[in-house]
């Protein structure tokens, strides 16, 4: 091995860490990846069994953010990319115990057509009128403060928008509290609409006018055999390029030696590395950075996390009364349900279940239901069956069941998150040789994770 070849350690084998390792190897670096568990992928986990494809973590990524799609194409996965099935691109909301389809013309909680809202049981006449005031209200003069999702929606669109969109639709992506989540950190595009157009509705209409004519493309993309397809391709490429992957090798410490670093893992001290990329959960990252900068560690420990669980249940299709003509159901908190959402997996995506069956994913947990952390798998399945029985009138015995648990795994970018992250990155830059990236830091979606890995590697290779 050439003496001047850059040696980099990557801590964390989720999509962020895998992408960073892949990029570094492509640039000619010598890379070792350390993962504390016995598998790669982090929150991306796919189980394939008896013709079913169970995605235990994310089942899709946002198509408008190009990073994952570009990475997939690089990995030779173009033919594996799939869109949501066209007939299932709507969504139902549960209100007063009844299912109502979200009317057309709502884009990321912003209405662009008001007549469908007026004719829907989901909205009241005063509520729709209040949303229309967005067209007349002045835009916010200063954007210096960090507004919550709830505060922003209430100011622009009214309280009814908060109740219908704030928690189940926007904050629901994070399983978080809309009164605490930072809008800038979660949906900066909404901030941009107000800033550029003075009105969310005007901004959404302007964006729609620029969109290509014809049927709207799928908002989400996935992989034919589940999201782990991306992880498997990254792992194969890393190994083919000479990267070394260590499983069951949690990094417990990082020691500086001159301009380089040594890692402590499984009671041993690694060889010297020129740079360390930390792509671990926030608490683990805090432990690694503590000896270098206690303030960085303090900021990372302040990132809240919530627990969630996803139950997959399959039934014979003819035993499901509902037409399943959407991607799923969102529950408003006022409904008092134990679950937060149900996804119709077998109609949202082709090939997720054998012919003649229907596959559902029922979500539990988040900030409103911390008890999910201590519930047993059997308790969760009992609760999932109840939700499906009450909401979709499914009375039969499941053909298959799977439970995926994510305790303390959902980071919450609450107000002040971006300012704290900026301070963390500033202090790390001053230290030199240490980088931080991943879901808890600058966007939890897979495209955001890939973007962060791309950025960190580009900066590292440029000497920044």
HUZI-V678815 format. One record per residue. N is the residue number from 1. RES is the residue in one letter. NEAR is the number of other ideal C-beta (glycine too) atoms within 10 Angstrom. Layout:
((N,RES,NEAR) (N,RES,NEAR))
//
This chain:
((1,X,7) (2,X,7) (3,X,4) (4,X,6) (5,X,10) (6,X,16) (7,X,18) (8,X,26) (9,X,26) (10,X,34) (11,X,27) (12,X,27) (13,X,28) (14,X,24) (15,X,32) (16,X,30) (17,X,28) (18,X,32) (19,X,28) (20,X,31) (21,X,31) (22,X,26) (23,X,21) (24,X,27) (25,X,20) (26,X,12) (27,X,14) (28,X,11) (29,X,20) (30,X,19) (31,X,24) (32,X,20) (33,X,28) (34,X,24) (35,X,25) (36,X,19) (37,X,13) (38,X,8) (39,X,14) (40,X,23) (41,X,23) (42,X,24) (43,X,20) (44,X,25) (45,X,20) (46,X,20) (47,X,14) (48,X,11) (49,X,9) (50,X,10) (51,X,14) (52,X,20) (53,X,25) (54,X,24) (55,X,24) (56,X,24) (57,X,20) (58,X,16) (59,X,24) (60,X,23) (61,X,26) (62,X,17) (63,X,18) (64,X,12) (65,X,16) (66,X,13) (67,X,20) (68,X,28) (69,X,19) (70,X,13) (71,X,23) (72,X,22) (73,X,12) (74,X,14) (75,X,17) (76,X,11) (77,X,18) (78,X,10) (79,X,8) (80,X,16) (81,X,17) (82,X,17) (83,X,16) (84,X,21) (85,X,15) (86,X,10) (87,X,11) (88,X,18) (89,X,18) (90,X,13) (91,X,18) (92,X,23) (93,X,21) (94,X,22) (95,X,18) (96,X,9) (97,X,10) (98,X,11) (99,X,13) (100,X,15) (101,X,15) (102,X,19) (103,X,18) (104,X,12) (105,X,16) (106,X,22) (107,X,19) (108,X,15) (109,X,22) (110,X,25) (111,X,23) (112,X,17) (113,X,15) (114,X,17) (115,X,10) (116,X,18) (117,X,21) (118,X,14) (119,X,10) (120,X,16) (121,X,11) (122,X,20) (123,X,23) (124,X,12) (125,X,9) (126,X,10) (127,X,19) (128,X,22) (129,X,14) (130,X,18) (131,X,25) (132,X,15) (133,X,13) (134,X,22) (135,X,13) (136,X,8) (137,X,14) (138,X,8) (139,X,14) (140,X,16) (141,X,6) (142,X,5) (143,X,12) (144,X,6) (145,X,10) (146,X,16) (147,X,18) (148,X,22) (149,X,29) (150,X,22) (151,X,17) (152,X,25) (153,X,30) (154,X,20) (155,X,14) (156,X,23) (157,X,26) (158,X,19) (159,X,13) (160,X,20) (161,X,27) (162,X,23) (163,X,19) (164,X,23) (165,X,26) (166,X,28) (167,X,26) (168,X,23) (169,X,22) (170,X,24) (171,X,29) (172,X,20) (173,X,15) (174,X,22) (175,X,25) (176,X,25) (177,X,21) (178,X,27) (179,X,17) (180,X,17) (181,X,26) (182,X,22) (183,X,23) (184,X,22) (185,X,24) (186,X,23) (187,X,20) (188,X,14) (189,X,14) (190,X,23) (191,X,15) (192,X,12) (193,X,24) (194,X,22) (195,X,13) (196,X,13) (197,X,16) (198,X,16) (199,X,21) (200,X,27) (201,X,22) (202,X,17) (203,X,22) (204,X,23) (205,X,18) (206,X,13) (207,X,17) (208,X,13) (209,X,7) (210,X,6) (211,X,9) (212,X,7) (213,X,4) (214,X,6) (215,X,8) (216,X,12) (217,X,14) (218,X,15) (219,X,15) (220,X,18) (221,X,19) (222,X,27) (223,X,25) (224,X,15) (225,X,15) (226,X,25) (227,X,24) (228,X,22) (229,X,20) (230,X,26) (231,X,22) (232,X,18) (233,X,20) (234,X,23) (235,X,21) (236,X,12) (237,X,18) (238,X,23) (239,X,12) (240,X,9) (241,X,15) (242,X,10) (243,X,22) (244,X,12) (245,X,19) (246,X,18) (247,X,13) (248,X,12) (249,X,21) (250,X,17) (251,X,25) (252,X,14) (253,X,13) (254,X,23) (255,X,13) (256,X,15) (257,X,10) (258,X,6) (259,X,10) (260,X,15) (261,X,20) (262,X,18) (263,X,23) (264,X,15) (265,X,20) (266,X,12) (267,X,6) (268,X,9) (269,X,12) (270,X,20) (271,X,11) (272,X,15) (273,X,22) (274,X,17) (275,X,22) (276,X,23) (277,X,27) (278,X,27) (279,X,32) (280,X,29) (281,X,21) (282,X,21) (283,X,14) (284,X,18) (285,X,26) (286,X,20) (287,X,17) (288,X,23) (289,X,24) (290,X,16) (291,X,12) (292,X,15) (293,X,16) (294,X,11) (295,X,11) (296,X,24) (297,X,20) (298,X,14) (299,X,22) (300,X,26) (301,X,14) (302,X,13) (303,X,21) (304,X,18) (305,X,16) (306,X,23) (307,X,22) (308,X,22) (309,X,26) (310,X,24) (311,X,27) (312,X,26) (313,X,24) (314,X,23) (315,X,22) (316,X,14) (317,X,16) (318,X,10) (319,X,15) (320,X,20) (321,X,10) (322,X,17) (323,X,9) (324,X,19) (325,X,13) (326,X,20) (327,X,25) (328,X,20) (329,X,25) (330,X,22) (331,X,23) (332,X,21) (333,X,18) (334,X,13) (335,X,16) (336,X,8) (337,X,21) (338,X,19) (339,X,24) (340,X,25) (341,X,23) (342,X,25) (343,X,24) (344,X,26) (345,X,24) (346,X,26) (347,X,24) (348,X,22) (349,X,26) (350,X,14) (351,X,12) (352,X,26) (353,X,25) (354,X,15) (355,X,7) (356,X,8) (357,X,20) (358,X,23) (359,X,27) (360,X,26) (361,X,24) (362,X,27) (363,X,23) (364,X,26) (365,X,26) (366,X,24) (367,X,20) (368,X,16) (369,X,22) (370,X,11) (371,X,12) (372,X,23) (373,X,15) (374,X,9) (375,X,20) (376,X,9) (377,X,14) (378,X,10) (379,X,15) (380,X,23) (381,X,20) (382,X,12) (383,X,20) (384,X,26) (385,X,19) (386,X,14) (387,X,25) (388,X,23) (389,X,12) (390,X,14) (391,X,21) (392,X,20) (393,X,11) (394,X,21) (395,X,12) (396,X,13) (397,X,11) (398,X,20) (399,X,17) (400,X,17) (401,X,17) (402,X,19) (403,X,21) (404,X,19) (405,X,18) (406,X,20) (407,X,14) (408,X,14) (409,X,18) (410,X,22) (411,X,22) (412,X,23) (413,X,26) (414,X,21) (415,X,19) (416,X,15) (417,X,24) (418,X,16) (419,X,14) (420,X,19) (421,X,19) (422,X,12) (423,X,13) (424,X,22) (425,X,17) (426,X,10) (427,X,16) (428,X,18) (429,X,12) (430,X,8) (431,X,12) (432,X,9) (433,X,17) (434,X,20) (435,X,22) (436,X,26) (437,X,29) (438,X,29) (439,X,24) (440,X,26) (441,X,27) (442,X,20) (443,X,20) (444,X,20) (445,X,17) (446,X,26) (447,X,21) (448,X,22) (449,X,30) (450,X,29) (451,X,20) (452,X,24) (453,X,29) (454,X,18) (455,X,14) (456,X,26) (457,X,25) (458,X,12) (459,X,12) (460,X,21) (461,X,16) (462,X,7) (463,X,5) (464,X,8))
//
